[in-house]
């Protein structure tokens, strides 16, 4: 009964139990009424928005735009942020629309880059870890590949942004393109020794 949708969205706002959260979201997916479920995106309750995002993503049809999700990627509520990040990684076609967002986030990373001189593993407290994972996931998009290569070679970019871009290269699935090998060669030929270790990791 589609009349249940507003009640399901309302219940999602206060659902503490993960099984209950899943059940409410699954019920929305099964009802598959995108118009009624979209009302949840306008809610001031983070968990309602999270349930609506996932349900709209999983029900038939193209029910979400990049704009619907972008504004929630950095939500203060961890459940909403996680839902938005989960949804966005299932839409590789949004890479071009996300390029500006990625560029903004790279530009606002803390200036200092993590050191990677004595280990190949990324630091566990690296604040850019989630951003790196997302960049790697969208590296199949030409716009994101170009952004990553440009950031790696941009001497005016912060060390953290360049480090994150190199980490994204390393974590991305193998991609045939000319920009990344050229960018990596330029770094290895430069005197920027702090970037040599992550560049070598990306080359490997």
C-alpha positions in Angstrom: 0.0 0.0 0.0 1.8 3.2 -1.2 -0.1 5.1 1.6 2.5 3.5 4.0 5.4 5.4 2.4 5.2 8.6 4.6 5.0 6.4 7.7 8.0 4.3 6.6 10.0 7.5 6.0 8.9 8.9 9.4 9.8 5.6 11.1 13.3 5.7 9.5 14.1 8.9 11.3 14.2 7.2 14.7 15.1 3.6 13.8 18.1 2.7 16.0 18.2 -1.0 15.2 20.1 -1.8 11.9 17.7 -4.7 11.1 14.8 -2.3 11.4 16.5 0.3 9.3 17.1 -2.3 6.6 13.5 -3.5 6.8 12.1 0.0 6.4 14.4 0.7 3.4 13.6 -2.6 1.8 9.9 -1.9 2.2 10.4 1.4 0.3 12.2 -0.4 -2.4 9.5 -3.0 -2.8 6.8 -0.3 -3.0 8.9 1.3 -5.8 7.0 4.6 -5.7 9.8 7.0 -6.6 7.8 10.2 -6.4 6.4 9.5 -2.9 9.9 8.3 -1.7 11.6 11.5 -3.0 9.7 13.4 -0.3 12.2 11.8 2.1 15.1 13.7 0.5 13.6 17.0 1.8 13.4 15.7 5.4 15.4 17.4 8.1 16.0 14.0 9.6 19.3 12.5 8.4 18.2 8.9 8.7 15.1 9.5 6.7 17.2 11.1 3.9 19.6 8.1 4.1 16.8 5.6 3.7 15.3 7.6 0.8 18.6 7.8 -1.0 19.3 4.1 -0.8 15.7 3.1 -1.7 15.6 5.5 -4.7 19.0 4.1 -5.9 17.8 0.5 -5.6 14.3 0.7 -7.0 13.9 0.5 -10.9 14.5 3.6 -12.9 16.9 6.6 -12.8 15.5 8.2 -9.6 18.5 10.1 -8.4 20.7 12.8 -9.8 24.3 13.6 -8.7 23.0 16.8 -7.1 20.6 14.8 -4.9 23.6 12.9 -3.5 26.5 15.5 -3.5 25.1 17.7 -0.8 25.0 14.7 1.6 28.5 13.3 1.0 29.9 15.4 3.9 26.9 15.3 6.1 27.6 15.6 9.8 25.5 12.5 10.4 27.7 9.5 9.8 24.8 7.3 8.6 23.7 9.8 6.0 27.2 10.4 4.9 27.8 6.7 4.6 24.6 6.2 2.6 25.5 9.0 0.2 29.0 7.7 -0.3 27.6 4.2 -0.9 25.2 5.5 -3.5 27.7 7.6 -5.4 30.1 4.7 -5.8 27.4 2.9 -7.8 27.1 5.7 -10.4 30.4 5.8 -12.4 28.5 7.8 -15.0 28.4 10.8 -12.6 32.2 11.2 -12.8 32.0 14.3 -14.9 29.5 16.0 -12.6 31.6 15.1 -9.6 34.8 16.5 -11.0 34.2 19.9 -9.6 33.3 18.5 -6.2 36.5 16.4 -6.1 38.6 19.4 -7.1 37.1 21.4 -4.2 37.7 18.6 -1.7 41.3 18.1 -2.9 41.9 21.9 -2.5 40.5 21.9 1.1 42.6 18.9 2.4 44.9 19.8 5.3 48.1 21.2 3.8 50.6 18.6 5.0 50.8 15.2 3.3 51.2 12.0 5.2 54.7 10.6 5.1 55.2 7.3 3.2 59.0 6.9 3.4 59.2 3.6 5.2 56.0 1.8 4.4 53.8 1.1 1.4 50.6 1.1 3.6 48.7 4.4 3.9 48.6 5.8 7.4 45.5 4.7 9.3 44.8 8.3 10.4 45.0 9.7 6.9 42.0 12.2 6.7 42.0 11.9 2.9 41.4 8.1 2.9 37.7 8.3 2.0 38.4 10.8 -0.7 41.2 8.7 -2.2 38.8 5.7 -2.3 36.2 7.7 -4.1 38.7 9.1 -6.6 39.9 5.6 -7.4 36.4 4.3 -7.8 35.6 7.0 -10.4 39.0 6.9 -12.2 37.3 5.1 -15.1 35.8 8.5 -16.0 38.0 10.7 -18.3 37.2 13.9 -16.3 38.4 12.3 -13.1 41.5 10.9 -14.6 42.4 14.3 -16.0 41.8 15.9 -12.6 44.0 13.4 -10.8 46.9 13.8 -13.3 46.6 17.6 -13.2 46.7 17.6 -9.4 49.7 15.3 -9.2 51.7 17.7 -11.4 50.4 21.0 -10.0 53.2 22.5 -8.0 50.8 25.0 -6.5 48.5 22.3 -5.1 49.0 21.3 -1.5 51.3 18.3 -0.8 48.2 16.5 0.7 46.2 17.0 -2.5 49.1 15.7 -4.6 49.7 12.7 -2.3 46.0 11.8 -2.3 45.9 11.9 -6.1 48.9 9.6 -6.3 47.2 7.2 -3.8 44.1 7.3 -6.0 46.3 6.3 -9.0 47.6 3.4 -7.0 44.2 2.1 -5.8 42.4 2.5 -9.1 41.9 -0.4 -11.4 44.5 -0.6 -14.2 43.5 2.0 -16.9 45.0 2.6 -20.3 45.7 6.3 -20.6 48.6 8.6 -21.5 48.1 11.2 -18.8 49.0 9.1 -15.7 52.3 7.6 -17.0 53.4 11.0 -18.0 52.5 12.5 -14.7 54.3 9.8 -12.8 57.4 10.1 -14.9 57.4 13.9 -14.3 57.2 13.3 -10.5 60.0 10.7 -10.5 62.2 13.0 -12.7 61.6 15.9 -10.3 63.4 16.8 -7.1 60.2 16.4 -5.1 61.5 13.4 -3.1 58.5 13.5 -0.7 56.3 12.4 -3.6 58.7 9.7 -5.0 57.5 6.9 -2.7 53.7 7.3 -3.5 54.6 7.7 -7.1 56.6 4.5 -7.2 53.7 2.7 -5.4 51.4 4.0 -8.1 53.8 2.8 -10.9 53.9 -0.7 -9.3 
